[in-house]
């Protein structure tokens, strides 16, 4: 089946109770299938809903959701019956604006549990078979995993810039855009010598604040991945302790560098090096965060400006609208193309057209490699 790889998210289409199609992010970091678009309550004709609270990483309170009756889920070539799910009462993630296309939910354990799943980023396809037929897919290095409370874990060796080594238990998280997150790093070792403060994303209970630094190496089986950007959540995000002790998660910016086979029933993940394996890890060099607004998510609005960043220094502000970059209208670009421009090269200059306080302005931003 085909998928779209957008802003480090893996998007597939499916139908629920014969309605749809809906766009769902394939996310191994999710146990229960989660519908993030509250309006689907009416579209898929749900009744007899009961409310639950869902804890999650972030700075706010728990999220409230409806538990659905068993759902029928159709993915091209697959039919699943009596699937458990929850529908958020409020769309905390705002994934449609972030990805730049309609996103209706997250699909995790219910998809991976009963199948062997191969993800090939070079041709944007997911291939599945029954676990008994995994020889059809099985190539590459076998990495042992455990599946605990509907989520997959592995042990990775992390080498710090000072040469020290540690074994870290990580969730394998296709829904996390970063390379790797180490939840307990600051508590155990304090802040590293080089870091930047950053917004690390959105959890179920709000923004995840923290820091970004680098580790010298992450070892997965025989593969050694060098100079890896590393997210380090701050103390404000640790109010909700996970029921499974872990050290962090392994995200898409590493996983996309491989062709991957997941075999939950065999407690294994298989990795084969992909064509982007040696690409350097780069963080945004502008200090801008933005989202797609409007009917087609083509209106690009700044949601945050990092203090002390190049964007901050030239006076860009939250709620400013980016109209064009180097004279190319952003309506002709994807959010991912904008991302790539703003992390493309240290000291590169870009001409931005900005709509600020009902006035169209042109400004020059000089990108800076901050970490």
ABEGO torsion letter per residue (X at the ends): XBBBBBGGBBBBBBBBGGBOBBBBBBBAABBBBBBABAAAAAAAGBBGBBBBBBBBBEABBBBBBBBBBBBBBBBBGBBBBGBBBBBBABBAAGAAAAAGBBBAEBBBAAAAAABBBBBBAAAGBBBBBBAAAAAAABBEBBBBBBBBGGBBBBBBBBBBAAGBBBBBBBBBBAABABABBBAAAAAAAEBBABBBBBBAEBBAAEBBBEBBBBBABBBBEABBBBGBBBBBBBAAAAABBBABBBAEBBBAAAAAABBBBBBAAAGBBBBBBBAAAABBBBBBAAGBBBBBBEAAGABBBBABBBBGBAAAAAGBBBGBBBABBGGBBAAABBAAAAAAAAAABBGBBBBBBBBBGGBBBBBBBBBBBAX
